[in-house]
Amino acid sequence: MALTAEQKQELQEVLKRTGAHREAGKAEKVVPDSYRAYQELVDRETVTVEVPSAGVPVTCYITRAKDRTDSCPVHINMHGGGFVFLQDEDDDLYCAHVAARIRGIVVDVDYASSLDHPYPTAFEQCLQVVRWVFDRCREWGADEKKVSVGGHSAGGELAAAISLKAAQTGEFRLCLQVMDYAATDNYSVMEQEGAERSRAFSMLYADGEKELLKDPFVSPAFAPEEMLKDQPRTLIINGQNCPFCQINEEYGQKLIRMGNEVVMRRFLNSRHGFTVRLVDEWREAQELIIREIQAATL
């Protein structure tokens, strides 16, 4: 049964009450000039992609390196934010850095908030954007053998779900998936100590249908191992102090057992959200992502 307006309001109040650390982090963050300067090395375009399956179009930000190479890589990025919050400046800076360093293109998907459009809207939007990108590789001078997906937190879940769907349908092949402190289990995380905020995110995304959170396209950790065959090369990044750390490493082990190539790195002095929010060991994490995208090809 879908959430009532009153239930949605109660969950939003939980997010407001428990979000002080998020707002404080934004206020205290210092963006290095050298990092911000990558915006001068790229061009940025805003496009709208129609999504017939969801009936909700999606905005994408295309960031292109000014010195991109012929047959360049394309990386499709899905931001974090618990499926609730939209793309922001942190994502713009991250995409500029990645695009400039890979001398290629980054497509950032500003998928719909679950406050207005719960599952499967965001998933359908991101999936359609990947199809749309493959259709434009030749026009962009990009190499369709070098198309990767990646995401952070909720976006990491979406990246993993897209990779599962691609293996299931065979409609396209990705060279890499980046799962950065990905929210791969949105069911069990609700039972962790102090998980009131996680529960609010999960229930808003599932529109109150708790059992839906066990669907592999909502929580890839619940995918049966047979479903994990034929996954792209996978980079899994975790922070030691992230609630998804152990869950994601177990997911990585399942991928390995099914014959997939997996690189896992746990950053011992980092928390959830560190890579894009520029805290803890963010420099090392971004460098690792860039190296993997640069090297990835079918």
One Martini backbone bead per residue (centre of mass of N, CA, C, O) as a GRO file, in nm:
protein
  298
    1MET     BB    1   0.096   0.037   0.023
    2ALA     BB    2   0.085   0.350  -0.010
    3LEU     BB    3   0.173   0.636   0.095
    4THR     BB    4   0.075   0.879   0.274
    5ALA     BB    5   0.094   1.208   0.323
    6GLU     BB    6   0.155   1.178   0.626
    7GLN     BB    7   0.387   0.972   0.606
    8LYS     BB    8   0.570   1.143   0.430
    9GLN     BB    9   0.598   1.374   0.631
   10GLU     BB   10   0.729   1.211   0.857
   11LEU     BB   11   0.983   1.127   0.692
   12GLN     BB   12   1.078   1.416   0.633
   13GLU     BB   13   1.119   1.493   0.929
   14VAL     BB   14   1.344   1.296   0.981
   15LEU     BB   15   1.543   1.418   0.774
   16LYS     BB   16   1.558   1.694   0.908
   17ARG     BB   17   1.643   1.600   1.200
   18THR     BB   18   1.902   1.413   1.074
   19GLY     BB   19   2.060   1.654   0.880
   20ALA     BB   20   2.287   1.826   1.022
   21HIS     BB   21   2.552   1.698   0.906
   22ARG     BB   22   2.501   1.777   0.614
   23GLU     BB   23   2.490   2.086   0.650
   24ALA     BB   24   2.761   2.118   0.795
   25GLY     BB   25   2.938   2.004   0.570
   26LYS     BB   26   2.870   2.219   0.361
   27ALA     BB   27   2.964   2.470   0.530
   28GLU     BB   28   3.273   2.353   0.583
   29LYS     BB   29   3.353   2.322   0.305
   30VAL     BB   30   3.655   2.298   0.106
   31VAL     BB   31   3.746   2.405  -0.214
   32PRO     BB   32   3.987   2.357  -0.408
   33ASP     BB   33   4.120   2.533  -0.661
   34SER     BB   34   4.232   2.289  -0.825
   35TYR     BB   35   3.949   2.154  -0.848
   36ARG     BB   36   3.775   2.386  -0.967
   37ALA     BB   37   3.953   2.422  -1.235
   38TYR     BB   38   3.821   2.192  -1.409
   39GLN     BB   39   3.587   2.370  -1.525
   40GLU     BB   40   3.787   2.503  -1.746
   41LEU     BB   41   3.821   2.204  -1.910
   42VAL     BB   42   3.508   2.230  -1.974
   43ASP     BB   43   3.195   2.141  -2.104
   44ARG     BB   44   2.835   2.231  -2.070
   45GLU     BB   45   2.524   2.038  -2.092
   46THR     BB   46   2.170   2.052  -2.117
   47VAL     BB   47   1.939   1.776  -2.100
   48THR     BB   48   1.648   1.597  -2.224
   49VAL     BB   49   1.508   1.280  -2.140
   50GLU     BB   50   1.302   1.053  -2.249
   51VAL     BB   51   1.062   0.830  -2.047
   52PRO     BB   52   0.823   0.618  -2.129
   53SER     BB   53   0.817   0.406  -1.886
   54ALA     BB   54   0.765   0.660  -1.669
   55GLY     BB   55   0.666   0.959  -1.771
   56VAL     BB   56   0.959   1.094  -1.686
   57PRO     BB   57   1.169   1.313  -1.742
   58VAL     BB   58   1.533   1.377  -1.775
   59THR     BB   59   1.805   1.535  -1.643
   60CYS     BB   60   2.118   1.623  -1.805
   61TYR     BB   61   2.479   1.645  -1.764
   62ILE     BB   62   2.719   1.740  -2.003
   63THR     BB   63   3.067   1.659  -1.979
   64ARG     BB   64   3.340   1.804  -2.169
   65ALA     BB   65   3.638   1.776  -2.279
   66LYS     BB   66   3.832   1.992  -2.461
   67ASP     BB   67   4.065   1.740  -2.501
   68ARG     BB   68   3.935   1.516  -2.629
   69THR     BB   69   3.943   1.214  -2.759
   70ASP     BB   70   3.941   0.982  -2.970
   71SER     BB   71   3.747   0.748  -2.867
   72CYS     BB   72   3.616   0.814  -2.604
   73PRO     BB   73   3.507   0.807  -2.297
   74VAL     BB   74   3.202   0.711  -2.107
   75HIS     BB   75   3.045   0.846  -1.813
   76ILE     BB   76   2.785   0.741  -1.593
   77ASN     BB   77   2.626   0.941  -1.343
   78MET     BB   78   2.512   0.881  -0.998
   79HIS     BB   79   2.390   1.026  -0.744
   80GLY     BB   80   2.333   1.102  -0.429
   81GLY     BB   81   2.059   1.103  -0.157
   82GLY     BB   82   1.846   0.865  -0.094
   83PHE     BB   83   1.649   0.935  -0.351
   84VAL     BB   84   1.583   1.249  -0.277
   85PHE     BB   85   1.818   1.408  -0.363
   86LEU     BB   86   1.963   1.622  -0.570
   87GLN     BB   87   2.164   1.755  -0.762
   88ASP     BB   88   2.491   1.922  -0.726
   89GLU     BB   89   2.789   2.085  -0.707
   90ASP     BB   90   2.954   1.836  -0.633
   91ASP     BB   91   2.884   1.692  -0.901
   92ASP     BB   92   3.003   1.897  -1.095
   93LEU     BB   93   3.295   1.874  -0.996
   94TYR     BB   94   3.334   1.574  -1.036
   95CYS     BB   95   3.271   1.566  -1.345
   96ALA     BB   96   3.495   1.757  -1.429
   97HIS     BB   97   3.731   1.592  -1.327
   98VAL     BB   98   3.678   1.332  -1.484
   99ALA     BB   99   3.660   1.441  -1.774
  100ALA     BB  100   3.941   1.571  -1.784
  101ARG     BB  101   4.112   1.312  -1.707
  102ILE     BB  102   3.980   1.119  -1.946
  103ARG     BB  103   3.919   1.278  -2.202
  104GLY     BB  104   3.591   1.308  -2.192
  105ILE     BB  105   3.268   1.188  -2.085
  106VAL     BB  106   3.001   1.311  -1.868
  107VAL     BB  107   2.691   1.175  -1.745
  108ASP     BB  108   2.453   1.340  -1.548
  109VAL     BB  109   2.189   1.214  -1.343
  110ASP     BB  110   1.877   1.382  -1.254
  111TYR     BB  111   1.693   1.217  -1.085
  112ALA     BB  112   1.417   1.151  -0.929
  113SER     BB  113   1.242   1.205  -0.655
  114SER     BB  114   1.080   1.008  -0.414
  115LEU     BB  115   0.872   1.221  -0.322
  116ASP     BB  116   0.734   1.200  -0.626
  117HIS     BB  117   0.911   0.928  -0.740
  118PRO     BB  118   0.913   0.626  -0.697
  119TYR     BB  119   0.960   0.328  -0.749
  120PRO     BB  120   1.099   0.308  -1.085
  121THR     BB  121   1.188   0.587  -1.197
  122ALA     BB  122   1.496   0.619  -1.158
  123PHE     BB  123   1.570   0.357  -1.300
  124GLU     BB  124   1.437   0.420  -1.576
  125GLN     BB  125   1.599   0.674  -1.631
  126CYS     BB  126   1.888   0.558  -1.623
  127LEU     BB  127   1.846   0.341  -1.837
  128GLN     BB  128   1.769   0.535  -2.069
  129VAL     BB  129   2.034   0.694  -2.071
  130VAL     BB  130   2.214   0.463  -2.156
  131ARG     BB  131   2.082   0.417  -2.426
  132TRP     BB  132   2.123   0.707  -2.530
  133VAL     BB  133   2.432   0.700  -2.528
  134PHE     BB  134   2.479   0.468  -2.726
  135ASP     BB  135   2.331   0.624  -2.965
  136ARG     BB  136   2.576   0.874  -2.941
  137CYS     BB  137   2.872   0.792  -2.977
  138ARG     BB  138   2.931   0.859  -3.274
  139GLU     BB  139   2.850   1.161  -3.262
  140TRP     BB  140   3.076   1.210  -3.018
  141GLY     BB  141   3.339   1.031  -3.061
  142ALA     BB  142   3.282   0.763  -2.915
  143ASP     BB  143   3.331   0.458  -2.732
  144GLU     BB  144   3.124   0.182  -2.678
  145LYS     BB  145   3.364   0.019  -2.521
  146LYS     BB  146   3.374   0.293  -2.305
  147VAL     BB  147   3.115   0.237  -2.126
  148SER     BB  148   3.017   0.366  -1.809
  149VAL     BB  149   2.917   0.318  -1.467
  150GLY     BB  150   2.816   0.528  -1.179
  151GLY     BB  151   2.801   0.561  -0.809
  152HIS     BB  152   2.650   0.712  -0.509
  153SER     BB  153   2.499   0.528  -0.314
  154ALA     BB  154   2.216   0.541  -0.463
  155GLY     BB  155   2.375   0.550  -0.734
  156GLY     BB  156   2.513   0.274  -0.691
  157GLU     BB  157   2.257   0.113  -0.706
  158LEU     BB  158   2.177   0.197  -0.994
  159ALA     BB  159   2.427   0.086  -1.133
  160ALA     BB  160   2.385  -0.208  -1.047
  161ALA     BB  161   2.100  -0.242  -1.170
  162ILE     BB  162   2.184  -0.190  -1.462
  163SER     BB  163   2.384  -0.426  -1.484
  164LEU     BB  164   2.173  -0.644  -1.435
  165LYS     BB  165   1.988  -0.573  -1.675
  166ALA     BB  166   2.197  -0.605  -1.902
  167ALA     BB  167   2.244  -0.911  -1.853
  168GLN     BB  168   1.945  -0.992  -1.898
  169THR     BB  169   1.903  -0.850  -2.199
  170GLY     BB  170   2.161  -0.757  -2.390
  171GLU     BB  171   2.144  -0.445  -2.507
  172PHE     BB  172   2.415  -0.390  -2.341
  173ARG     BB  173   2.772  -0.302  -2.281
  174LEU     BB  174   2.980  -0.275  -2.012
  175CYS     BB  175   3.309  -0.196  -1.884
  176LEU     BB  176   3.191  -0.051  -1.610
  177GLN     BB  177   3.145  -0.045  -1.247
  178VAL     BB  178   3.071   0.203  -0.996
  179MET     BB  179   3.079   0.146  -0.635
  180ASP     BB  180   3.009   0.408  -0.414
  181TYR     BB  181   2.892   0.352  -0.132
  182ALA     BB  182   2.660   0.156  -0.184
  183ALA     BB  183   2.300   0.092  -0.175
  184THR     BB  184   2.251  -0.252  -0.175
  185ASP     BB  185   2.080  -0.243   0.115
  186ASN     BB  186   1.744  -0.125   0.195
  187TYR     BB  187   1.659  -0.328   0.429
  188SER     BB  188   1.874  -0.408   0.653
  189VAL     BB  189   1.965  -0.113   0.728
  190MET     BB  190   1.706  -0.055   0.908
  191GLU     BB  191   1.828  -0.249   1.157
  192GLN     BB  192   2.026  -0.066   1.241
  193GLU     BB  193   2.178   0.129   1.440
  194GLY     BB  194   2.045   0.434   1.395
  195ALA     BB  195   1.823   0.396   1.124
  196GLU     BB  196   1.610   0.620   1.072
  197ARG     BB  197   1.715   0.750   0.808
  198SER     BB  198   1.728   0.496   0.633
  199ARG     BB  199   1.429   0.427   0.656
  200ALA     BB  200   1.321   0.678   0.515
  201PHE     BB  201   1.455   0.636   0.244
  202SER     BB  202   1.342   0.351   0.183
  203MET     BB  203   1.032   0.411   0.210
  204LEU     BB  204   1.021   0.627  -0.009
  205TYR     BB  205   1.124   0.454  -0.246
  206ALA     BB  206   0.894   0.216  -0.182
  207ASP     BB  207   0.624   0.341  -0.084
  208GLY     BB  208   0.599   0.138   0.187
  209GLU     BB  209   0.719  -0.132   0.049
  210LYS     BB  210   0.916  -0.335   0.212
  211GLU     BB  211   0.950  -0.591   0.018
  212LEU     BB  212   1.071  -0.431  -0.225
  213LEU     BB  213   1.364  -0.408  -0.087
  214LYS     BB  214   1.433  -0.716  -0.209
  215ASP     BB  215   1.476  -0.622  -0.476
  216PRO     BB  216   1.745  -0.627  -0.693
  217PHE     BB  217   1.671  -0.326  -0.812
  218VAL     BB  218   1.690  -0.207  -0.504
  219SER     BB  219   1.870  -0.466  -0.381
  220PRO     BB  220   2.139  -0.632  -0.496
  221ALA     BB  221   2.203  -0.821  -0.246
  222PHE     BB  222   1.938  -1.009  -0.334
  223ALA     BB  223   2.073  -1.141  -0.553
  224PRO     BB  224   2.113  -1.406  -0.711
  225GLU     BB  225   2.395  -1.549  -0.824
  226GLU     BB  226   2.295  -1.607  -1.116
  227MET     BB  227   2.248  -1.289  -1.171
  228LEU     BB  228   2.583  -1.227  -1.156
  229LYS     BB  229   2.636  -1.274  -1.433
  230ASP     BB  230   2.796  -1.080  -1.660
  231GLN     BB  231   2.961  -0.860  -1.533
  232PRO     BB  232   3.125  -0.597  -1.508
  233ARG     BB  233   3.365  -0.445  -1.423
  234THR     BB  234   3.445  -0.383  -1.067
  235LEU     BB  235   3.412  -0.102  -0.844
  236ILE     BB  236   3.467  -0.100  -0.487
  237ILE     BB  237   3.378   0.154  -0.253
  238ASN     BB  238   3.479   0.209   0.091
  239GLY     BB  239   3.400   0.296   0.415
  240GLN     BB  240   3.457   0.205   0.728
  241ASN     BB  241   3.210   0.425   0.827
  242CYS     BB  242   2.994   0.249   0.665
  243PRO     BB  243   2.690   0.078   0.653
  244PHE     BB  244   2.777  -0.076   0.360
  245CYS     BB  245   3.050  -0.220   0.371
  246GLN     BB  246   2.993  -0.525   0.420
  247ILE     BB  247   2.777  -0.562   0.206
  248ASN     BB  248   2.962  -0.487  -0.039
  249GLU     BB  249   3.178  -0.706   0.006
  250GLU     BB  250   2.982  -0.942  -0.029
  251TYR     BB  251   2.902  -0.869  -0.316
  252GLY     BB  252   3.184  -0.895  -0.436
  253GLN     BB  253   3.217  -1.197  -0.371
  254LYS     BB  254   2.980  -1.289  -0.549
  255LEU     BB  255   3.095  -1.188  -0.814
  256ILE     BB  256   3.348  -1.364  -0.807
  257ARG     BB  257   3.204  -1.645  -0.795
  258MET     BB  258   3.074  -1.561  -1.096
  259GLY     BB  259   3.344  -1.450  -1.267
  260ASN     BB  260   3.422  -1.165  -1.184
  261GLU     BB  261   3.575  -0.852  -1.201
  262VAL     BB  262   3.725  -0.725  -0.891
  263VAL     BB  263   3.754  -0.412  -0.713
  264MET     BB  264   3.858  -0.352  -0.372
  265ARG     BB  265   3.816  -0.062  -0.141
  266ARG     BB  266   3.913   0.027   0.187
  267PHE     BB  267   3.867   0.319   0.373
  268LEU     BB  268   3.976   0.361   0.702
  269ASN     BB  269   3.920   0.707   0.714
  270SER     BB  270   3.607   0.675   0.621
  271ARG     BB  271   3.292   0.785   0.512
  272HIS     BB  272   3.001   0.846   0.413
  273GLY     BB  273   3.041   1.050   0.119
  274PHE     BB  274   3.351   1.131   0.068
  275THR     BB  275   3.422   1.158  -0.239
  276VAL     BB  276   3.224   1.412  -0.312
  277ARG     BB  277   3.249   1.580  -0.023
  278LEU     BB  278   3.556   1.621   0.053
  279VAL     BB  279   3.649   1.386   0.255
  280ASP     BB  280   3.904   1.250   0.374
  281GLU     BB  281   3.990   1.008   0.111
  282TRP     BB  282   3.903   1.147  -0.170
  283ARG     BB  283   4.146   1.157  -0.358
  284GLU     BB  284   4.203   0.852  -0.378
  285ALA     BB  285   3.924   0.772  -0.484
  286GLN     BB  286   3.922   0.940  -0.745
  287GLU     BB  287   4.177   0.819  -0.866
  288LEU     BB  288   4.070   0.532  -0.888
  289ILE     BB  289   3.835   0.588  -1.075
  290ILE     BB  290   3.997   0.710  -1.309
  291ARG     BB  291   4.177   0.467  -1.367
  292GLU     BB  292   3.947   0.270  -1.435
  293ILE     BB  293   3.826   0.426  -1.672
  294GLN     BB  294   4.084   0.445  -1.847
  295ALA     BB  295   4.117   0.114  -1.864
  296ALA     BB  296   3.839   0.061  -1.972
  297THR     BB  297   3.739  -0.223  -2.180
  298LEU     BB  298   3.615  -0.462  -2.419
   0.00000   0.00000   0.00000
